[in-house]
Amino acid sequence: MKLSKIPLFWKIWIFHFTFFYTLFGLLSEIYYFGGYFGGNYFRLNRILKGLEVALWAPLFGLFGAYDNMLLLPVIQIIVMYFFNRKFPNIILLNYILSIVLLNIVFYCIPNNRFNYGYPYVYPYNSYYLYFIPSFLITLIVNWLIFRKHYYLLESRNPSWRAVCREMKQQ
């Protein structure tokens, strides 16, 4: 199957799983296990461990091991699907909302019952230390890669900015 035949929705999520969770895994490996607790950044075994984490991180991310909730990414995909059904021309905003809203819901409630008992990967206060930089870098790279698609969607459909302008003029 050609890459151009894959819908933009799935391209965004495939990119998210491969890039975001790789960054998330590497940051957690460097900072949590290597930096704050006296490890050395430049040891050969630390570099090899980082490469191992980078290879396995997308799979762990898909099953929710980094999010400390089973299948949270699947729930995010479902939420984004429903956002896209309602607002099809602002797919990037739907992507941002689906990730940020569900992270707020599932992580602002400490010891929620949705936590599936995974062996306490990250304390709640340090999860965002890895999530925020990983998500911001992923969002910027996502925009740079898919901006032609976003511009094309906006040119086909009236954007939310155009709707806001019309509302201001009335």
DSSP file (Angstrom, degrees, kcal/mol; ACC not computed):
  #  RESIDUE AA STRUCTURE BP1 BP2  ACC     N-H-->O    O-->H-N    N-H-->O    O-->H-N    TCO  KAPPA ALPHA  PHI   PSI    X-CA   Y-CA   Z-CA
    1    1 A M              0   0    0      0, 0.0     2,-0.1     0, 0.0     5,-0.0   0.000 360.0 360.0 360.0 133.5    0.0    0.0    0.0
    2    2 A K    >>  -     0   0    0      1,-0.1     3,-0.9     2,-0.0     4,-0.5  -0.388 360.0-126.4 -71.2 150.1    1.3    3.4   -0.9
    3    3 A L  G >4 S+     0   0    0      1,-0.2     3,-0.9     2,-0.2    -1,-0.1   0.826 110.1  59.8 -65.1 -31.1    1.9    5.9    1.8
    4    4 A S  G 34 S+     0   0    0      1,-0.2    -1,-0.2     4,-0.0     4,-0.1   0.696  98.2  59.7 -72.0 -17.3   -0.2    8.5    0.0
    5    5 A K  G <4 S+     0   0    0     -3,-0.9    -1,-0.2     2,-0.1    -2,-0.2   0.645  83.0  95.4 -83.7 -15.6   -3.2    6.1    0.2
    6    6 A I  S << S-     0   0    0     -3,-0.9     5,-0.1    -4,-0.5    -3,-0.0  -0.607  85.8-111.6 -76.6 131.2   -3.2    6.0    4.0
    7    7 A P    >>  -     0   0    0      0, 0.0     4,-1.9     0, 0.0     3,-0.5  -0.257  21.0-117.7 -62.2 151.7   -5.6    8.5    5.5
    8    8 A L  H 3> S+     0   0    0      1,-0.2     4,-2.5     2,-0.2     5,-0.2   0.843 111.9  64.4 -58.9 -35.7   -4.2   11.4    7.4
    9    9 A F  H 3> S+     0   0    0      1,-0.2     4,-1.5     2,-0.2    -1,-0.2   0.925 108.0  39.7 -53.3 -48.8   -5.8   10.3   10.6
   10   10 A W  H <> S+     0   0    0     -3,-0.5     4,-2.6     2,-0.2     5,-0.2   0.820 111.0  57.8 -75.8 -31.2   -3.8    7.1   10.6
   11   11 A K  H  X S+     0   0    0     -4,-1.9     4,-2.4     1,-0.2    -1,-0.2   0.917 106.6  50.1 -61.8 -41.9   -0.6    8.8    9.5
   12   12 A I  H  X S+     0   0    0     -4,-2.5     4,-2.3     1,-0.2    -2,-0.2   0.919 113.8  44.1 -62.5 -43.9   -0.8   11.1   12.5
   13   13 A W  H  X S+     0   0    0     -4,-1.5     4,-2.6     2,-0.2     5,-0.2   0.871 111.9  51.3 -74.3 -35.6   -1.3    8.2   14.9
   14   14 A I  H  X S+     0   0    0     -4,-2.6     4,-2.2     2,-0.2     5,-0.2   0.932 113.3  46.5 -63.8 -43.3    1.4    6.1   13.4
   15   15 A F  H  X>S+     0   0    0     -4,-2.4     4,-3.0    -5,-0.2     5,-0.6   0.907 110.9  53.6 -62.3 -41.1    3.8    9.0   13.7
   16   16 A H  I  X>S+     0   0    0     -4,-2.3     4,-1.3     1,-0.2     5,-1.0   0.935 110.3  46.0 -60.0 -47.4    2.6    9.6   17.2
   17   17 A F  I  <5S+     0   0    0     -4,-2.6     4,-0.4     1,-0.2     5,-0.2   0.906 119.2  40.0 -65.2 -40.7    3.4    6.1   18.3
   18   18 A T  I  <5S+     0   0    0     -4,-2.2     4,-0.5    -5,-0.2    -2,-0.2   0.918 127.9  27.8 -77.2 -41.2    6.8    5.9   16.7
   19   19 A F  I  X5S+     0   0    0     -4,-3.0     4,-2.4    -5,-0.2     5,-0.2   0.934 121.1  46.1 -89.0 -49.8    8.1    9.4   17.5
   20   20 A F  I  X<S+     0   0    0     -4,-1.3     4,-3.0    -5,-0.6    -3,-0.2   0.943 116.6  43.1 -62.0 -50.1    6.3   10.5   20.7
   21   21 A Y  H  ><S+     0   0    0     -5,-1.0     4,-2.5    -4,-0.4    -1,-0.2   0.804 111.8  54.6 -72.1 -27.1    6.8    7.3   22.6
   22   22 A T  H  > S+     0   0    0     -4,-0.5     4,-2.4    -5,-0.2    -1,-0.2   0.939 112.9  43.0 -66.2 -46.0   10.4    7.0   21.5
   23   23 A L  H  X S+     0   0    0     -4,-2.4     4,-3.0     2,-0.2     5,-0.2   0.928 114.4  51.2 -61.5 -44.8   11.1   10.5   22.8
   24   24 A F  H  X S+     0   0    0     -4,-3.0     4,-2.4     1,-0.2     5,-0.2   0.921 111.9  46.6 -59.8 -45.7    9.2    9.7   26.0
   25   25 A G  H  X S+     0   0    0     -4,-2.5     4,-2.2     2,-0.2    -1,-0.2   0.903 113.5  48.1 -64.5 -41.9   11.1    6.5   26.6
   26   26 A L  H  X S+     0   0    0     -4,-2.4     4,-2.8     2,-0.2     5,-0.2   0.921 112.2  48.6 -66.8 -43.0   14.5    8.1   25.9
   27   27 A L  H  X>S+     0   0    0     -4,-3.0     4,-2.9     1,-0.2     5,-0.6   0.921 113.1  47.6 -62.3 -42.7   13.7   11.1   28.2
   28   28 A S  I  X>S+     0   0    0     -4,-2.4     5,-1.4    -5,-0.2     4,-0.9   0.889 113.4  48.6 -66.7 -36.5   12.5    8.8   31.0
   29   29 A E  I  <5S+     0   0    0     -4,-2.2     5,-0.4    -5,-0.2     4,-0.2   0.924 117.0  41.3 -67.5 -43.3   15.6    6.6   30.6
   30   30 A I  I  <>S+     0   0    0     -4,-2.8     5,-1.5     3,-0.2     4,-0.4   0.956 127.5  27.4 -70.1 -50.6   18.0    9.6   30.6
   31   31 A Y  I  <>S+     0   0    0     -4,-2.9     5,-2.5     3,-0.2     6,-0.4   0.959 126.4  37.1 -81.9 -52.8   16.5   11.7   33.3
   32   32 A Y  I  <<S+     0   0    0     -4,-0.9     5,-0.2    -5,-0.6    -3,-0.2   0.943 131.8  24.2 -70.9 -47.2   14.7    9.3   35.7
   33   33 A F  I   <S+     0   0    0     -5,-1.4    -1,-0.2    -4,-0.2    -3,-0.2   0.651 137.8  23.7 -94.3 -15.0   17.1    6.4   35.6
   34   34 A G  I   >S+     0   0    0     -4,-0.4     5,-1.0    -5,-0.4    -3,-0.2   0.756 121.1  37.1-118.8 -36.4   20.3    8.1   34.6
   35   35 A G  I > <S+     0   0    0     -5,-1.5     3,-1.1    -4,-0.3    -4,-0.2   0.961 113.2  39.0 -92.1 -56.7   20.3   11.8   35.5
   36   36 A Y  T 3 <S+     0   0    0     -5,-2.5    -4,-0.1     1,-0.3    -1,-0.1   0.783 114.8  52.4 -70.8 -26.8   18.5   12.6   38.8
   37   37 A F  T 3 5S-     0   0    0     -6,-0.4    -1,-0.3    -5,-0.2    -2,-0.1   0.003 124.0 -89.1-105.9  31.0   19.8    9.6   40.7
   38   38 A G  T < 5S+     0   0    0     -3,-1.1    -3,-0.2     1,-0.2    -2,-0.1   0.609  75.1 146.2  85.6  12.9   23.5   10.0   40.0
   39   39 A G      < -     0   0    0     -5,-1.0     2,-0.5    -8,-0.1    -1,-0.2  -0.272  49.5-113.9 -77.3 170.3   23.9    8.0   36.8
   40   40 A N    >   -     0   0    0      1,-0.1     3,-0.8    -2,-0.0     6,-0.1  -0.915  13.9-152.2-107.9 129.2   26.4    8.9   34.1
   41   41 A Y  T 3  S+     0   0    0     -2,-0.5    -1,-0.1     1,-0.2    -6,-0.1   0.824  89.0  49.2 -67.9 -32.3   25.0   10.1   30.7
   42   42 A F  T 3  S+     0   0    0      4,-0.1    -1,-0.2     5,-0.0     2,-0.2   0.116  74.2 122.9-106.1  21.2   27.9    9.0   28.6
   43   43 A R    <>  -     0   0    0     -3,-0.8     4,-1.9     1,-0.1     3,-0.2  -0.565  66.1-125.8 -77.6 147.8   28.6    5.4   29.7
   44   44 A L  H  > S+     0   0    0      1,-0.2     4,-2.5    -2,-0.2     5,-0.2   0.894 110.5  52.2 -62.6 -41.2   28.4    2.8   26.9
   45   45 A N  H  > S+     0   0    0      1,-0.2     4,-2.1     2,-0.2    -1,-0.2   0.836 107.7  53.2 -66.2 -30.1   25.8    0.7   28.7
   46   46 A R  H  > S+     0   0    0     -3,-0.2     4,-2.0     2,-0.2    -1,-0.2   0.886 110.0  47.7 -68.9 -39.4   23.6    3.8   29.2
   47   47 A I  H  X S+     0   0    0     -4,-1.9     4,-2.0     2,-0.2    -2,-0.2   0.905 113.0  48.1 -67.5 -42.1   23.8    4.5   25.4
   48   48 A L  H  X S+     0   0    0     -4,-2.5     4,-2.1     2,-0.2    -2,-0.2   0.890 111.0  50.7 -65.7 -39.0   23.0    0.9   24.6
   49   49 A K  H  X S+     0   0    0     -4,-2.1     4,-2.4     1,-0.2    -1,-0.2   0.893 108.6  52.9 -64.5 -38.7   20.1    0.9   27.1
   50   50 A G  H  X S+     0   0    0     -4,-2.0     4,-2.2     2,-0.2    -2,-0.2   0.886 108.8  49.1 -63.3 -39.3   18.8    4.1   25.4
   51   51 A L  H  X S+     0   0    0     -4,-2.0     4,-1.6     2,-0.2    -1,-0.2   0.880 110.7  50.8 -67.4 -37.3   18.9    2.4   22.0
   52   52 A E  H  X S+     0   0    0     -4,-2.1     4,-1.9     2,-0.2    -2,-0.2   0.915 110.8  48.5 -64.8 -42.4   17.0   -0.6   23.4
   53   53 A V  H  X S+     0   0    0     -4,-2.4     4,-2.2     1,-0.2    -2,-0.2   0.900 108.3  55.0 -63.2 -40.7   14.4    1.7   24.9
   54   54 A A  H  < S+     0   0    0     -4,-2.2    -1,-0.2     1,-0.2    -2,-0.2   0.839 109.5  47.5 -63.4 -32.7   14.0    3.6   21.6
   55   55 A L  H  < S+     0   0    0     -4,-1.6     4,-0.3     1,-0.2    -1,-0.2   0.877 120.7  35.0 -75.7 -37.1   13.3    0.3   19.8
   56   56 A W  H  X S+     0   0    0     -4,-1.9     4,-2.2     1,-0.2     3,-0.4   0.641  94.7  88.0 -91.9 -15.3   10.7   -1.0   22.3
   57   57 A A  H  X S+     0   0    0     -4,-2.2     4,-3.0     1,-0.2     5,-0.2   0.864  83.7  53.7 -58.5 -43.1    9.1    2.3   23.2
   58   58 A P  H  > S+     0   0    0      0, 0.0     4,-2.1     0, 0.0    -1,-0.2   0.899 111.5  46.8 -60.6 -37.5    6.5    2.4   20.4
   59   59 A L  H  > S+     0   0    0     -3,-0.4     4,-1.5    -4,-0.3    -2,-0.2   0.929 114.1  46.6 -68.3 -44.4    5.2   -1.0   21.4
   60   60 A F  H  <>S+     0   0    0     -4,-2.2     5,-2.4     1,-0.2     4,-0.4   0.898 112.7  51.6 -62.3 -39.4    5.1   -0.2   25.1
   61   61 A G  H ><5S+     0   0    0     -4,-3.0     3,-1.0    -5,-0.2    -1,-0.2   0.881 104.3  56.3 -64.9 -38.6    3.4    3.1   24.3
   62   62 A L  H 3<5S+     0   0    0     -4,-2.1    12,-0.3     1,-0.3    -1,-0.2   0.869 110.7  44.1 -61.9 -37.2    0.7    1.4   22.2
   63   63 A F  T 3<5S-     0   0    0     -4,-1.5     8,-1.3    -5,-0.1    -1,-0.3   0.440 117.4-111.8 -90.5   0.7   -0.3   -0.8   25.1
   64   64 A G  T <>>S+     0   0    0     -3,-1.0     5,-1.6    -4,-0.4     4,-0.7   0.655  73.0 135.1  85.8  16.2   -0.2    2.1   27.6
   65   65 A A  T  4<S+     0   0    0     -5,-2.4     3,-0.4     1,-0.2    -4,-0.2   0.887  77.7  44.4 -67.2 -37.4    2.8    1.0   29.7
   66   66 A Y  T  45S+     0   0    0     -6,-0.4    -1,-0.2     1,-0.2    -5,-0.1   0.805 113.2  51.2 -75.0 -28.2    4.2    4.6   29.7
   67   67 A D  T  45S-     0   0    0      2,-0.2    -1,-0.2    -6,-0.1    -2,-0.2   0.543 104.9-129.7 -85.0  -6.7    0.9    6.1   30.4
   68   68 A N  T  <5S+     0   0    0     -4,-0.7    48,-0.4    -3,-0.4     2,-0.3   0.767  79.7  94.7  62.2  26.9    0.3    3.8   33.4
   69   69 A M  S > <S-     0   0    0     -5,-1.6     3,-1.5    46,-0.2    -2,-0.2  -0.954  83.6-109.3-148.1 128.6   -3.1    2.9   32.0
   70   70 A L  T 3  S-     0   0    0     44,-0.4    -6,-0.2    -2,-0.3    -7,-0.1  -0.354  95.2 -11.1 -60.9 124.6   -3.9    0.0   29.8
   71   71 A L  T 3> S+     0   0    0     -8,-1.3     4,-1.6    -2,-0.1     3,-0.3   0.730  78.8 148.5  59.5  29.9   -4.8    1.0   26.2
   72   72 A L  H <> S+     0   0    0     -3,-1.5     4,-2.3     1,-0.2     5,-0.2   0.894  72.0  57.0 -57.8 -40.2   -5.0    4.8   26.9
   73   73 A P  H  > S+     0   0    0      0, 0.0     4,-2.2     0, 0.0    -1,-0.2   0.865 103.3  53.5 -61.3 -33.3   -3.7    5.4   23.3
   74   74 A V  H  > S+     0   0    0     -3,-0.3     4,-2.1   -12,-0.3    -2,-0.2   0.905 108.6  49.2 -66.2 -39.8   -6.6    3.4   21.9
   75   75 A I  H  X S+     0   0    0     -4,-1.6     4,-2.5     1,-0.2    -1,-0.2   0.889 109.5  52.7 -64.3 -38.7   -9.0    5.6   23.9
   76   76 A Q  H  X S+     0   0    0     -4,-2.3     4,-2.5     2,-0.2    -2,-0.2   0.894 108.3  50.4 -64.3 -39.0   -7.3    8.7   22.5
   77   77 A I  H  X S+     0   0    0     -4,-2.2     4,-2.2     2,-0.2    -2,-0.2   0.917 111.0  48.8 -63.8 -42.8   -7.7    7.4   19.0
   78   78 A I  H  X S+     0   0    0     -4,-2.1     4,-1.9     2,-0.2    -2,-0.2   0.915 111.8  48.8 -64.5 -42.9  -11.4    6.8   19.6
   79   79 A V  H  X S+     0   0    0     -4,-2.5     4,-2.3     1,-0.2    -2,-0.2   0.918 111.7  49.2 -63.5 -43.0  -11.9   10.2   21.1
   80   80 A M  H  X S+     0   0    0     -4,-2.5     4,-2.6     1,-0.2    -1,-0.2   0.870 107.0  56.6 -64.9 -34.7  -10.1   11.8   18.1
   81   81 A Y  H  X S+     0   0    0     -4,-2.2     4,-1.6     2,-0.2    -1,-0.2   0.923 109.4  45.1 -60.6 -43.9  -12.2    9.8   15.7
   82   82 A F  H  X S+     0   0    0     -4,-1.9     4,-1.5     2,-0.2    -2,-0.2   0.871 111.7  52.2 -70.3 -35.4  -15.4   11.3   17.3
   83   83 A F  H  X S+     0   0    0     -4,-2.3     4,-3.3     1,-0.2    -2,-0.2   0.908 109.3  51.0 -62.2 -40.7  -13.8   14.8   17.3
   84   84 A N  H  < S+     0   0    0     -4,-2.6    -2,-0.2     1,-0.2    -1,-0.2   0.821 105.2  55.6 -68.2 -30.4  -13.1   14.3   13.6
   85   85 A R  H  < S+     0   0    0     -4,-1.6    -1,-0.2    -5,-0.2    -2,-0.2   0.877 117.0  36.4 -66.6 -36.0  -16.6   13.3   12.8
   86   86 A K  H  < S+     0   0    0     -4,-1.5    -2,-0.2     1,-0.2    -1,-0.2   0.895 135.1  21.2 -82.7 -42.7  -17.8   16.6   14.4
   87   87 A F    ><  +     0   0    0     -4,-3.3     3,-0.9    -5,-0.2    -1,-0.2  -0.736  69.0 167.9-127.5  80.4  -15.0   18.9   13.2
   88   88 A P  T 3  S+     0   0    0      0, 0.0     3,-0.3     0, 0.0    -1,-0.1   0.700  70.2  57.0 -73.2 -18.7  -13.4   17.2   10.1
   89   89 A N  T 3  S+     0   0    0      1,-0.2     2,-0.2    69,-0.1     3,-0.2   0.497  98.2  58.8 -95.6  -1.5  -11.3   20.2    9.0
   90   90 A I    <>  +     0   0    0     -3,-0.9     4,-2.0     1,-0.1    -1,-0.2  -0.474  60.0 150.6-119.7  60.8   -9.3   20.9   12.1
   91   91 A I  H  >  +     0   0    0     -3,-0.3     4,-2.0     1,-0.2    -1,-0.1   0.824  69.2  54.4 -66.4 -34.2   -7.6   17.5   12.5
   92   92 A L  H  > S+     0   0    0      2,-0.2     4,-2.3     1,-0.2    -1,-0.2   0.917 109.4  47.6 -67.9 -41.2   -4.5   18.9   14.2
   93   93 A L  H  > S+     0   0    0      1,-0.2     4,-2.8     2,-0.2    -2,-0.2   0.881 110.4  53.0 -65.3 -37.3   -6.6   20.6   16.9
   94   94 A N  H  X S+     0   0    0     -4,-2.0     4,-2.4     2,-0.2    -1,-0.2   0.895 108.7  50.4 -62.6 -39.6   -8.6   17.3   17.3
   95   95 A Y  H  X S+     0   0    0     -4,-2.0     4,-1.7     2,-0.2     5,-0.2   0.934 112.3  46.2 -63.0 -47.2   -5.3   15.5   17.8
   96   96 A I  H  X S+     0   0    0     -4,-2.3     4,-2.8     1,-0.2     5,-0.3   0.934 114.2  47.8 -62.3 -46.9   -4.1   17.9   20.5
   97   97 A L  H  X S+     0   0    0     -4,-2.8     4,-2.5     1,-0.2     5,-0.4   0.900 108.6  53.5 -63.5 -41.4   -7.4   17.9   22.3
   98   98 A S  H  X S+     0   0    0     -4,-2.4     4,-1.1    -5,-0.2    -1,-0.2   0.889 116.2  39.0 -63.9 -36.8   -7.8   14.1   22.4
   99   99 A I  H  X S+     0   0    0     -4,-1.7     4,-1.9    -5,-0.2    -2,-0.2   0.941 119.9  43.0 -77.3 -48.3   -4.3   13.7   23.9
  100  100 A V  H  X S+     0   0    0     -4,-2.8     4,-2.3    -5,-0.2     5,-0.2   0.919 113.9  49.9 -67.8 -44.4   -4.4   16.6   26.3
  101  101 A L  H  X S+     0   0    0     -4,-2.5     4,-2.6    -5,-0.3    -1,-0.2   0.925 112.8  46.2 -62.5 -43.9   -7.9   16.1   27.6
  102  102 A L  H  X S+     0   0    0     -4,-1.1     4,-2.6    -5,-0.4    -1,-0.2   0.859 111.3  52.0 -70.0 -32.5   -7.5   12.5   28.3
  103  103 A N  H  X S+     0   0    0     -4,-1.9     4,-1.6     2,-0.2     5,-0.3   0.890 111.3  48.0 -67.4 -37.3   -4.1   13.1   30.1
  104  104 A I  H  X S+     0   0    0     -4,-2.3     4,-1.7     2,-0.2    -2,-0.2   0.935 114.3  46.4 -65.4 -45.4   -5.8   15.7   32.3
  105  105 A V  H  < S+     0   0    0     -4,-2.6     4,-0.4     1,-0.2    -2,-0.2   0.927 120.2  36.9 -63.5 -45.6   -8.7   13.4   33.0
  106  106 A F  H  < S+     0   0    0     -4,-2.6     6,-0.3     1,-0.2    -1,-0.2   0.645 124.5  37.0 -88.0 -13.9   -6.6   10.3   33.8
  107  107 A Y  H  < S+     0   0    0     -4,-1.6    -3,-0.2    -5,-0.2    -2,-0.2   0.584 104.2  63.0-116.1 -11.2   -3.6   12.0   35.6
  108  108 A C  S  < S+     0   0    0     -4,-1.7    -2,-0.1    -5,-0.3    -3,-0.1   0.626  93.7  71.7 -84.7 -12.0   -5.1   14.8   37.6
  109  109 A I  S >  S-     0   0    0     -4,-0.4     3,-0.9    -5,-0.2    -1,-0.1  -0.863  86.5-142.6-100.8 100.5   -7.1   12.3   39.6
  110  110 A P  T 3  S+     0   0    0      0, 0.0    -2,-0.1     0, 0.0    -3,-0.1  -0.344  78.8   7.6 -67.1 144.8   -4.4   10.5   41.8
  111  111 A N  T 3  S-     0   0    0      1,-0.1    -4,-0.1    -4,-0.1     0, 0.0   0.882  89.0-177.3  53.8  44.5   -4.9    6.8   42.4
  112  112 A N    X   -     0   0    0     -3,-0.9     3,-1.0    -6,-0.3    -1,-0.1  -0.269  36.7-120.1 -69.1 160.3   -7.7    6.6   39.9
  113  113 A R  T 3  S+     0   0    0      1,-0.2    -1,-0.1     3,-0.1    -2,-0.0   0.543 106.5  72.8 -80.6  -4.4   -9.5    3.3   39.4
  114  114 A F  T 3   +     0   0    0     -8,-0.1   -44,-0.4     2,-0.0     2,-0.3   0.644  69.1 105.3 -81.0 -14.7   -8.5    3.3   35.7
  115  115 A N    <   -     0   0    0     -3,-1.0   -46,-0.2     1,-0.1   -47,-0.1  -0.532  67.8-148.4 -66.6 124.5   -5.0    2.5   36.6
  116  116 A Y        -     0   0    0    -48,-0.4    -1,-0.1    -2,-0.3   -47,-0.1   0.192  41.8 -97.5 -90.2  19.2   -4.6   -1.1   35.8
  117  117 A G        +     0   0    0      1,-0.2    -1,-0.1   -49,-0.2   -48,-0.1   0.659  63.0 164.9  81.4  14.3   -2.1   -2.1   38.5
  118  118 A Y        -     0   0    0    -50,-0.2     2,-2.7     1,-0.2    -1,-0.2  -0.400  60.0 -85.0 -61.8 143.6    0.9   -1.8   36.3
  119  119 A P        -     0   0    0      0, 0.0    -1,-0.2     0, 0.0   -51,-0.0  -0.245  65.3 -89.0 -60.4  75.9    4.0   -1.7   38.5
  120  120 A Y        -     0   0    0     -2,-2.7   -52,-0.0     1,-0.1    -2,-0.0   0.688  53.5-177.1  27.9  74.0    4.0    2.0   39.2
  121  121 A V        +     0   0    0      1,-0.2    -1,-0.1   -56,-0.2   -55,-0.1   0.947  63.9   6.7 -67.1 -51.4    6.2    3.2   36.3
  122  122 A Y  S    S-     0   0    0    -56,-0.1    -1,-0.2   -90,-0.0     5,-0.1  -0.984  77.5-111.5-133.3 142.0    6.4    6.9   37.1
  123  123 A P    >>  -     0   0    0      0, 0.0     4,-1.1     0, 0.0     3,-1.1  -0.430  39.4-112.5 -63.2 151.4    5.2    8.9   40.1
  124  124 A Y  H 3> S+     0   0    0      1,-0.3     4,-0.6     2,-0.2     3,-0.3   0.835 114.6  53.9 -60.1 -33.7    2.4   11.2   39.1
  125  125 A N  H 34 S+     0   0    0      1,-0.2    -1,-0.3     2,-0.1     4,-0.2   0.745 109.8  46.2 -75.9 -20.7    4.4   14.4   39.5
  126  126 A S  H <> S+     0   0    0     -3,-1.1     4,-0.7     1,-0.1     3,-0.5   0.590  91.3  80.7 -97.1 -10.1    7.2   13.2   37.2
  127  127 A Y  H >X S+     0   0    0     -4,-1.1     4,-2.3    -3,-0.3     3,-1.1   0.920  93.2  49.9 -58.7 -43.9    5.1   11.9   34.3
  128  128 A Y  H 3X S+     0   0    0     -4,-0.6     4,-1.8     1,-0.3    -1,-0.2   0.708  96.0  71.1 -72.1 -18.5    4.6   15.4   33.0
  129  129 A L  H 34 S+     0   0    0     -3,-0.5    -1,-0.3    -4,-0.2    -2,-0.2   0.818 114.2  27.4 -62.3 -30.3    8.4   16.0   33.1
  130  130 A Y  H <X S+     0   0    0     -3,-1.1     4,-1.5    -4,-0.7    -2,-0.2   0.756 119.9  56.2 -99.0 -33.4    8.6   13.6   30.2
  131  131 A F  H  X S+     0   0    0     -4,-2.3     4,-3.0    -5,-0.2     5,-0.3   0.942 103.1  51.3 -68.1 -49.1    5.2   14.1   28.6
  132  132 A I  H  X S+     0   0    0     -4,-1.8     4,-2.5     1,-0.2     5,-0.2   0.937 114.2  40.0 -62.7 -52.1    5.3   17.9   28.0
  133  133 A P  H  > S+     0   0    0      0, 0.0     4,-2.3     0, 0.0     5,-0.2   0.915 117.9  49.6 -64.3 -38.2    8.6   18.1   26.2
  134  134 A S  H  X S+     0   0    0     -4,-1.5     4,-2.3     1,-0.2    -2,-0.2   0.922 113.5  45.9 -63.7 -42.9    7.9   14.9   24.2
  135  135 A F  H  X S+     0   0    0     -4,-3.0     4,-2.6     2,-0.2    -1,-0.2   0.905 112.7  49.4 -68.6 -41.3    4.5   16.1   23.2
  136  136 A L  H  X S+     0   0    0     -4,-2.5     4,-2.1    -5,-0.3    -2,-0.2   0.921 113.7  45.6 -65.1 -43.1    5.7   19.6   22.2
  137  137 A I  H  X S+     0   0    0     -4,-2.3     4,-2.5    -5,-0.2     5,-0.2   0.917 114.2  49.4 -65.1 -42.1    8.5   18.3   20.1
  138  138 A T  H  X S+     0   0    0     -4,-2.3     4,-2.8    -5,-0.2    -2,-0.2   0.897 109.9  51.6 -62.9 -40.3    6.2   15.7   18.5
  139  139 A L  H  X S+     0   0    0     -4,-2.6     4,-2.3     2,-0.2    -1,-0.2   0.908 111.3  46.7 -64.4 -42.5    3.6   18.4   17.8
  140  140 A I  H  X S+     0   0    0     -4,-2.1     4,-2.2     2,-0.2    -2,-0.2   0.935 115.8  44.3 -65.8 -46.2    6.2   20.7   16.1
  141  141 A V  H  X S+     0   0    0     -4,-2.5     4,-2.4     2,-0.2     5,-0.2   0.889 111.9  54.3 -67.1 -37.9    7.6   17.8   14.0
  142  142 A N  H  X S+     0   0    0     -4,-2.8     4,-2.7    -5,-0.2    -2,-0.2   0.928 109.3  47.9 -58.3 -46.2    4.1   16.6   13.2
  143  143 A W  H  X S+     0   0    0     -4,-2.3     4,-0.9     1,-0.2    -2,-0.2   0.908 111.8  49.8 -62.9 -41.8    3.2   20.1   11.9
  144  144 A L  H  < S+     0   0    0     -4,-2.2    -1,-0.2     1,-0.2    -2,-0.2   0.880 116.2  41.5 -66.4 -37.1    6.4   20.2    9.8
  145  145 A I  H  < S+     0   0    0     -4,-2.4     3,-0.3     1,-0.2    -2,-0.2   0.919 126.0  30.7 -75.8 -44.4    5.8   16.8    8.2
  146  146 A F  H  X S+     0   0    0     -4,-2.7     4,-2.1    -5,-0.2     3,-0.4   0.222  81.7 111.0-103.4  14.1    2.0   17.1    7.6
  147  147 A R  H  X S+     0   0    0     -4,-0.9     4,-2.8     1,-0.2     5,-0.2   0.835  76.1  56.9 -63.0 -32.5    1.6   20.8    7.0
  148  148 A K  H  > S+     0   0    0     -3,-0.3     4,-2.2     2,-0.2    -1,-0.2   0.908 108.4  47.9 -62.8 -40.0    0.8   20.4    3.3
  149  149 A H  H  > S+     0   0    0     -3,-0.4     4,-2.5     2,-0.2    -2,-0.2   0.907 111.9  49.6 -64.8 -41.7   -2.1   18.1    4.3
  150  150 A Y  H  X S+     0   0    0     -4,-2.1     4,-2.2     2,-0.2    -2,-0.2   0.917 112.0  47.3 -65.4 -42.6   -3.3   20.6    6.9
  151  151 A Y  H  X S+     0   0    0     -4,-2.8     4,-2.1     2,-0.2    -1,-0.2   0.893 111.5  51.8 -63.8 -39.2   -3.2   23.4    4.4
  152  152 A L  H  X S+     0   0    0     -4,-2.2     4,-1.7    -5,-0.2    -2,-0.2   0.913 109.8  48.6 -64.4 -43.4   -5.0   21.3    1.9
  153  153 A L  H  X S+     0   0    0     -4,-2.5     4,-2.1     1,-0.2    -1,-0.2   0.909 112.0  49.5 -61.1 -42.0   -7.8   20.4    4.4
  154  154 A E  H  < S+     0   0    0     -4,-2.2     5,-0.2     1,-0.2    -2,-0.2   0.849 109.4  51.1 -68.7 -33.7   -8.2   24.1    5.3
  155  155 A S  H  < S+     0   0    0     -4,-2.1    -1,-0.2     1,-0.2    -2,-0.2   0.826 112.1  47.2 -73.4 -30.1   -8.4   25.1    1.6
  156  156 A R  H  < S+     0   0    0     -4,-1.7    -2,-0.2    -5,-0.2    -1,-0.2   0.878 119.6  35.3 -75.3 -38.9  -11.1   22.6    0.9
  157  157 A N  S  < S-     0   0    0     -4,-2.1     2,-0.3    -5,-0.2    -1,-0.1  -0.850  94.9 -99.6-117.0 149.0  -13.3   23.4    3.9
  158  158 A P        -     0   0    0      0, 0.0   -69,-0.1     0, 0.0    -3,-0.1  -0.524  47.7-130.4 -65.8 130.5  -13.9   26.6    5.7
  159  159 A S     >  -     0   0    0     -2,-0.3     4,-1.8    -5,-0.2     5,-0.1  -0.236  17.9-108.2 -79.7 169.7  -11.7   26.7    8.7
  160  160 A W  H  > S+     0   0    0      1,-0.2     4,-2.1     2,-0.2     5,-0.1   0.793 120.2  59.3 -67.4 -27.0  -12.6   27.6   12.2
  161  161 A R  H  > S+     0   0    0      2,-0.2     4,-2.4     1,-0.2    -1,-0.2   0.912 104.7  48.7 -66.1 -41.9  -10.8   30.9   11.8
  162  162 A A  H  > S+     0   0    0      1,-0.2     4,-2.2     2,-0.2    -2,-0.2   0.888 110.7  50.7 -65.4 -38.1  -13.1   31.8    8.9
  163  163 A V  H  X S+     0   0    0     -4,-1.8     4,-2.0     2,-0.2    -1,-0.2   0.910 110.1  50.1 -65.4 -40.7  -16.1   30.9   10.9
  164  164 A C  H  X S+     0   0    0     -4,-2.1     4,-2.1     2,-0.2    -2,-0.2   0.900 109.2  51.9 -63.5 -40.5  -14.9   33.1   13.8
  165  165 A R  H  X S+     0   0    0     -4,-2.4     4,-2.0     1,-0.2    -1,-0.2   0.908 109.2  49.8 -61.8 -41.8  -14.3   36.0   11.4
  166  166 A E  H  X S+     0   0    0     -4,-2.2     4,-1.2     1,-0.2    -1,-0.2   0.887 109.4  51.5 -64.1 -38.0  -17.8   35.7   10.1
  167  167 A M  H  < S+     0   0    0     -4,-2.0    -1,-0.2     1,-0.2    -2,-0.2   0.878 109.3  50.5 -67.2 -36.7  -19.2   35.6   13.6
  168  168 A K  H  < S+     0   0    0     -4,-2.1    -1,-0.2     1,-0.2    -2,-0.2   0.870 107.7  53.5 -67.8 -36.0  -17.3   38.8   14.5
  169  169 A Q  H  <        0   0    0     -4,-2.0    -1,-0.2     1,-0.2    -2,-0.2   0.780 360.0 360.0 -71.5 -25.3  -18.6   40.6   11.5
  170  170 A Q     <        0   0    0     -4,-1.2    -1,-0.2    -3,-0.2    -2,-0.2   0.470 360.0 360.0 -82.9 360.0  -22.2   39.9   12.3
